[in-house]
Amino acid sequence: TTNGTFVFATKVTSGTAYNVTVLTQPTGQTCTVINGNGAISGNVANVSLACISNSYTIGGTVIGLAGSVVLQDNGGDNLTVSSNGAFNFATKIVNGNTYNVTIRTQPTGQLCSVSTGAGTVSGNNVGNVAVVCSSQVYTVGGAVSGLTGSVVLQNNNGDNLTLSANAPYTFPTAVASGSAFSVTVLTQPAGETCSVANGTGTSTAGVNITNAAVSCAVNNYTIGGTVTGLNGSMVLQDNGGDNLTVATNGAFTFATALPYGTAYNVTLLSLQFPNQTCTITGGSGTAMAKVTSVAVNCVPLTVRVNPATVTAGGPAFTLTALGTGFLPASVVQLNGVPRAASYVSPTEVLAQITAADIAASGVVSVTVVNPGPPSVAASAVPVTIVPPSKDAVAFQMNATHSGAIDFNGVTAGSLPAAAKWGVNLGGAPSYALTGGGKVFVTVALAAGGSQLVALDQATGATVWGPIALSGAANAAYDSGTVFALSAVMGGAGVMQAYDAATGTIKWSTTLVGQYMFSSPPTAANGFVYTGGAGGGGTLYAVNQATGAIAWTNPVANGDSSAPVVSADGVYVTYPCQTYDFRPATGESVWSNSTGCSGGGGATPILANGILYSPNGMGGTYNGSTFAAGTGAGALPGTYTADNLPAIGSTTTGYFLQSKVLRGISLANNAVLWSFTGDGLLNTSPIVVKSGGNSYVFVGSSGGNLYALDGATGAQLWTKALGAAIPNGSGWGARMPISGLEAGNGLLLVPAGNTLTAYTLSAAP
């Protein structure tokens, strides 16, 4: 039963003849024996059995023929039959293969049809194919209704007919009397479904088929999609109606289906809970098929406010409300009162806050309200109001470099009997910083290089250090970390972070383009900012936690412009140009260029919502919006990197010009008073405010320290220090910049190689 070897069961004795024959042939095959006989002289294994499949004739009978008909088998083997009776195709079909007898050419005036004309050969000749010919043929047709496109019909699985209009139709090929017909839809029109009534039957003599009716109708398609992130329930609308309440995430479908080609527009009618915003994508289009692609994504409307704390009594603060779900027309409320705000992005909205917004409870309630529909609002986020810092954390005391600080209980009418402490640091100390009960100072060594040292605030004793730094150095303090920037002429700068408690280094980062004229750093908002003259001018923002460079921006080449930092802006001034960048991203907000007197860069000052610009740039800048950078009034002169003004109140600023200290009205630039001292005044003034009084301190290169009444300019006392108070001017000495500082109740005075601390208040 299988191909391969075979062995007869009965052995044959040696010398005896054998003769292998086929007793029974397999069905549909003929097998022949090769080498089938001989005499036994050993085992015989060369008998072969070769089998081939049989082929059979395909034929049948023709009746009713009055001419000649051409038949085909399997699309070929043409056979012309001219008389009724039996017929056979010339080509036989191998057993197991299929056959298909069809009419190739109808006889003239007749229609012949084939029955039992297809099948599979199964071991016998096929002789039952019937060809019936008749001279009576009839058309098949009907009428089409409801059609808007094109439909393709078929009769008896062939004779295709394309129709594009609502009208009667007739297939081109007639059917013989007594033959079957079957009208079907081969191809449906776009957006429609057509069906046939009375489409099947048998042709009857003397009657054409005219009732095969084709009815078409436009398809209706459902509109739906998927909801994600929903908390609560929502009501969706399609085309301004067909409201659908959705209370769970997942698939949704509107109840009303739309006709093919109809527009749909899914919108959000309402939300159950107003603490989220939902956006719809793929919500509009044309229904060409079932729509499942409408996506509704809901996210909680959350608000985070930067900064989370603001300082009472300070300048105006710009709050940055951060979160998700904001829209361009979002409204910011402070303590429930709408406040003008500028939309920046879906995660940032800016609003201004002033001291008047500070609630008695010590918090400002910030709410961001999204426009409707639907109207959704975020919960109010409190912003904690903290007292002003009592520490000196940056050059000119603070991140805004205003040179002003508040202490309680200051009585500067007479010089304290003795200094709290004085320490010889073995080199020229720069401005001193305070924080965490310590005083931090960089020291320029005569032999070159510099050091960073931490002193006990109460005694002046060394807590840690000195730590060697390369080149000239300056520092800033923030949140328990001291950031030292050191650089040499022609070389890269190095920013290093030290633990304020132990002096342990946290990280070190190289800043290309920084050198000895680079600016003192400013630490705020989680970054350390510094700019330098090298490389054409580069402003850096360094991550306080990691030391990674967060962003850089090119700025005009200039020296010693310490960045001013507020909650929403980083401001630097280089020759003839002032810049404003976003603190976290470095995005440029504005820059302003005006006529100037030239020279190196100098530090701007932010006070009372006004940005003061140095180098004779001819104006102050509106700090309430920090957007346009438009001049808002003339300063009474210029100031430089060596002599910064101090802005001690909303009414009076203190400017050192041509070795004369003047109190200037900030309202009209009027000179309120002047002070000359020994004629060698050279340090930037600083202001200590207490109990409504302002005390101004200034030093001279003649080695004198002066205390003045801020209101009148009257000299309260003077102290001969025995050494000059340098201001850092001149090549090779501009960095570090030396100067007076006041922090945590102390007046810190560098003179010669000594840093001296005087007590200004017992309760800072």
Secondary structure, 3 states (H helix, E strand, C coil): CCCCCCCCCCCCCCCCEEECCCCCCCCCEEEEEECCEEECCCCCCCCEEEEEECEECEEEEEECCCCCEEEEECCEEEEEECCCEEEECCCCEECCCEEEEEEEECCCCCEEEEECCEEECCCCCEEEEEEEEECCEECEEEEEECCCCCEEEEECCEEEEEECCCCEEECCCCEECCCEEEEEEEECCCCEEEEEECCEEECCCCCCECCCEEEEEECEECEEEEEECCCCCEEEEECCEEEEEECCCEEEECCCCEECCCEEEEEEEEECCCCEEEEEECCEEECCCCEEEEEEEEEECEEEEECCEEECCCCCEEEEEEEECCCCCCEEEECCEEECEEEEECCEEEEEECHHHCCCCCEEEEEEEECCCCCEECCCEEEEEECCCCCCCECCECCCCCCEEECECCCCCCCCCCCCEEEECCCEEEEEEEECCEEEEEEECCCCCEEEEEEECCCCCEEEEEEEECCEEEEEEECCEEEEEEECCCCCEEEEEEECCCCCEEEEEEECCCCCCCCCCEEECCEEEEEECHHHCEEEEEECCCCCEEEEEECCCCCCCCCEECCCCEEEEECCEEEEECCCCCCEEEEEECCCCCCCCCCCEEECCEEECCCCCCCEEECCCCCCCCECCCCCCCCCCCCCCEECCCCEEEEEECCEEEEEECCCCCEEEEECCCCCECCCCEEEEECCEEEEEEEECCCEEEEEECCCCCEEEEEECCCCCCCCCCCCCCCCCCCCEEECCEEEEEECCEEEEEECCCEC
